[in-house]
Amino acid sequence: VRHNASLLLSGIVIDRDSEVPLAVQLYDELRQAIVSGQLRRGARIPSTRALAADLEISRNTVAAAYDYLLGEGYIQSRSGAGSVVSSALPEDHLSSDPGDALSDGTNDNHLALRGVVLAEGADHVSPYEPPRPFVVGTPDVSEFPFDVWSRLLLKHWRSPLMRMVCSVDAAGYLKLREAITHYVGAARGLRCTPERVFVVSGSRQGLDMAVRLLVDRNDEVLMEDPGYPGARSAFEGAGARLYPLDIDEEGARVPDGRVKAKMAFLTPSHQYPLGMTMSLERRKKWLAWAESNSAWIIEDDFDSEFRYAGRPEPAMQGLDQSGRVIYLGTFSKTLLPSLRLGFVVLPECLVQPFRRARAVIDGFPPILEQAVLAEFIHDGHFGRHVRRMRMLYDERRLTLETEFAREMQGIIALDPCDTGIHVVGWLADGITEQDTIKAAAASGFHLRGLQPCRIRPAQRQGLLLGFAAAQPEELRRSVRILAPAMRRLESN
Ligand SMILES: Cc1ncc(COP(=O)(O)O)c(C=O)c1O
């Protein structure tokens, strides 16, 4: 069955003899179809494969045209559902009465294009779910030393130092920045001073600020594919053009010299979601790329504290000689997601712009929790908690591996996992993520597929399986409940 939009697009004319590149011609044709209303807002557009076949051109060409349209906000990608025409078009902002252009009711709030894209991004960014077997990204919050934390909270609340409550620094509480500097230097090999640490409300705020300050509309941004959907939405919200990076066993591949970009978003310690650690050689290549392109690297070091084998690979930031790396750290996985505490380690030249921009954005971060965390780290509670959780998580990781090897053989094959709090499970040929998620839900489990992390469609089907947020016994029981439902998929 031909897709509706394909029929509508049957008028597309591509001139192979033209000087104008095919991708640009296709972009112009599609944009025209969208602006003229021939392709309505919200209408699905054909997959790159279908359109490439229709027009007898390469899929890369179609993908490039779609990337331009995406970057400019004419289309939006929906995980699992391909791409659709945006509900608000860039042209809406040129109209004298924006209400006219949006009167089809698809954008009742009259959001700016950025607002539409950011609000839609919420579909792809999974919230922190309560601890349960297989939940992704949530640490075991029940093991948090609440007694120590509440003692420190009370202490600081009862005797607020006047200096602390009156003199607030846009970059965050100095004692916390000092404690973070010490910690990331010792544990993650960063080269850092307290002046370069910038406390944020979770690493997502750090990313949002970096994008706001450094990425303009239509700037090219490189992103791992598959990669972290939260980053993708932040870049799309800024109107950036995403260039997907291939990933091999050494991590994200450096594109050839022709690709010029403003920024690359990377997870070198623990590729999100696939889990490999970037090799030293590859890190050096990326740093050379950043230097020669005067580009930024965002290093998202989200759960590297949990490494179960070998020595932790130091962060890329520690190797950076030319000040091109912006390092994102978070306490969401090591402590509690609900603390909303993370930090950015900035290159020298970005310290002042970040401080000044914050005066406009949110002033400064809440002070009380920062004071508590500073003392929590300083007194050794943080180090102890991370070491303890690493041991607990290691046991859970091994439990999951053993149970899957026994119960899921031939259906789901786990990748080796030596870092973080989730593992990737690959589905046997013929079993889809969608069917697996549906079958698991019927047994009471919420599973997550790789699909939302993908920028380009891919054949290989897989799941993200969290192991941190349940005791070994519960994990064992859960795998045994899940297994029969999975076996039924195999026989279908
Ligand atoms: C790869 C990655 N980066 C960043 C984050 C965001 O963490 P935060 O809670 O610090 O905003 C997450 C959250 O799950 C993540 O998976």
The ligand as an ORCA input file, in Angstrom:
! r2SCAN-3c Opt
* xyz 0 1
  C      22.932      9.700     29.073
  C      22.239     10.584     30.057
  N      22.677     11.832     30.207
  C      22.074     12.679     31.056
  C      20.976     12.297     31.799
  C      20.295     13.340     32.640
  O      20.504     13.282     33.967
  P      20.075     14.456     34.941
  O      19.131     13.833     35.919
  O      21.371     14.876     35.592
  O      19.471     15.579     34.177
  C      20.479     11.013     31.668
  C      19.285     10.599     32.430
  O      18.818      9.505     32.413
  C      21.128     10.129     30.774
  O      20.682      8.883     30.611
*
